[in-house]
Amino acid sequence: MTVLDDIISDDSDRPASFLQTVYAIGFSLLIGRMINIHIFSLQ
């Protein structure tokens, strides 16, 4: 079971799951931006 499935399945039990989803999306966007900046700096 992935983390995303765990967040969705526990949505009714845990109201904090929405914040976990937001944090996961924000974290992935931050990592993606760091990778893009790193690739751009190599060119």
Backbone as ProteinMPNN parsed JSONL, in Angstrom:
{"seq_chain_A": "MTVLDDIISDDSDRPASFLQTVYAIGFSLLIGRMINIHIFSLQ", "coords_chain_A": {"N_chain_A": [[0.849, -1.2, 0.0], [0.57, 2.132, -0.905], [1.666, 5.402, 0.231], [-0.104, 7.363, -0.564], [-2.46, 5.906, -1.008], [-2.919, 5.143, 1.606], [-3.429, 7.602, 2.799], [-5.789, 8.325, 1.48], [-7.52, 6.233, 2.217], [-7.719, 6.584, 4.937], [-9.073, 8.913, 5.174], [-11.593, 9.515, 6.241], [-11.226, 8.922, 8.875], [-9.161, 10.472, 9.817], [-8.727, 13.787, 9.995], [-6.437, 15.191, 9.474], [-5.341, 14.201, 7.208], [-5.72, 15.653, 4.903], [-3.941, 17.782, 5.179], [-1.606, 16.301, 5.119], [-1.631, 15.457, 2.475], [-1.383, 17.906, 1.167], [1.157, 18.68, 2.093], [2.691, 16.628, 0.969], [2.361, 17.114, -1.775], [3.431, 19.697, -1.96], [6.062, 19.172, -1.147], [6.957, 17.45, -3.183], [6.809, 19.195, -5.348], [8.733, 21.043, -4.574], [11.069, 19.463, -4.63], [11.085, 18.838, -7.357], [11.48, 21.385, -8.456], [14.024, 21.978, -7.456], [15.51, 20.027, -8.798], [15.108, 20.85, -11.441], [16.379, 23.347, -11.408], [18.978, 22.5, -10.904], [19.562, 20.984, -13.214], [19.307, 23.002, -15.109], [21.426, 24.635, -14.4], [23.564, 23.117, -15.14], [23.682, 23.221, -17.876]], "CA_chain_A": [[0.0, 0.0, 0.0], [1.359, 3.351, -0.988], [1.302, 6.445, 1.197], [-1.287, 8.057, -1.069], [-3.612, 5.044, -0.719], [-3.137, 5.198, 3.056], [-4.053, 8.897, 3.098], [-7.162, 8.31, 0.973], [-8.33, 5.274, 2.974], [-7.909, 7.089, 6.301], [-9.581, 10.287, 5.088], [-12.75, 9.693, 7.124], [-10.802, 8.743, 10.268], [-8.123, 11.416, 10.216], [-8.866, 15.045, 9.259], [-5.116, 15.712, 9.134], [-4.885, 13.608, 5.953], [-5.695, 16.709, 3.888], [-2.663, 18.477, 5.338], [-0.548, 15.4, 4.662], [-1.638, 15.498, 1.015], [-0.821, 19.204, 0.771], [2.588, 18.638, 2.351], [3.309, 15.73, -0.003], [2.392, 17.81, -3.067], [4.394, 20.792, -1.849], [7.406, 18.61, -1.07], [7.315, 16.953, -4.51], [7.049, 20.362, -6.2], [10.014, 21.616, -4.167], [12.117, 18.593, -5.161], [11.1, 19.02, -8.81], [12.087, 22.69, -8.755], [15.459, 21.871, -7.186], [16.098, 19.241, -9.888], [15.102, 21.682, -12.639], [17.433, 24.357, -11.255], [20.26, 21.81, -11.012], [19.753, 20.656, -14.631], [19.485, 24.264, -15.827], [22.75, 25.168, -14.083], [24.568, 22.296, -15.813], [23.716, 23.533, -19.302]], "C_chain_A": [[0.885, 1.251, 0.0], [0.894, 4.359, 0.046], [0.029, 7.146, 0.752], [-2.545, 7.236, -0.809], [-3.946, 5.088, 0.767], [-3.821, 6.503, 3.438], [-5.515, 8.88, 2.664], [-8.036, 7.394, 1.836], [-8.633, 5.79, 4.379], [-8.52, 8.481, 6.314], [-10.715, 10.514, 6.071], [-12.34, 9.612, 8.596], [-9.913, 9.889, 10.745], [-8.247, 12.708, 9.417], [-7.523, 15.634, 8.848], [-4.616, 15.167, 7.802], [-4.841, 14.648, 4.839], [-4.376, 17.475, 3.961], [-1.507, 17.602, 4.869], [-0.462, 15.404, 3.141], [-1.021, 16.796, 0.525], [0.692, 19.214, 0.97], [3.298, 17.759, 1.322], [3.428, 16.405, -1.365], [3.429, 18.928, -3.034], [5.828, 20.28, -1.838], [7.866, 18.122, -2.443], [7.588, 18.107, -5.466], [8.394, 21.003, -5.864], [11.174, 20.789, -4.716], [12.23, 18.776, -6.673], [11.754, 20.333, -9.2], [13.588, 22.642, -8.526], [16.152, 21.105, -8.305], [16.163, 20.082, -11.158], [16.193, 22.739, -12.571], [18.806, 23.703, -11.429], [20.556, 21.488, -12.476], [20.027, 21.931, -15.427], [20.89, 24.825, -15.595], [23.85, 24.362, -14.776], [24.703, 22.66, -17.283], [24.546, 24.783, -19.575]], "O_chain_A": [[1.81, 1.388, 0.8], [-0.156, 4.184, 0.664], [-0.82, 7.486, 1.576], [-3.58, 7.786, -0.433], [-5.117, 5.073, 1.144], [-4.696, 6.515, 4.304], [-6.385, 9.363, 3.389], [-9.173, 7.746, 2.151], [-9.678, 5.473, 4.947], [-8.496, 9.161, 7.34], [-10.803, 11.583, 6.676], [-13.017, 10.164, 9.463], [-9.911, 10.235, 11.926], [-7.892, 12.716, 8.238], [-7.472, 16.489, 7.965], [-3.582, 15.613, 7.305], [-4.019, 14.544, 3.928], [-3.768, 17.78, 2.935], [-0.542, 18.1, 4.291], [0.63, 15.361, 2.575], [-0.23, 16.797, -0.418], [1.427, 19.702, 0.112], [4.384, 18.103, 0.856], [4.455, 16.292, -2.034], [4.212, 19.086, -3.971], [6.71, 20.883, -2.449], [9.013, 18.342, -2.833], [8.488, 18.021, -6.301], [9.112, 21.454, -6.757], [12.152, 21.346, -5.213], [13.334, 18.859, -7.211], [12.504, 20.387, -10.174], [14.351, 23.204, -9.312], [17.249, 21.475, -8.724], [17.16, 20.038, -11.878], [16.863, 23.001, -13.57], [19.699, 24.294, -12.036], [21.678, 21.696, -12.937], [20.879, 21.94, -16.315], [21.475, 25.423, -16.497], [24.953, 24.871, -14.976], [25.756, 22.423, -17.877], [24.683, 25.193, -20.728]]}, "name": "protein", "num_of_chains": 1, "seq": "MTVLDDIISDDSDRPASFLQTVYAIGFSLLIGRMINIHIFSLQ"}
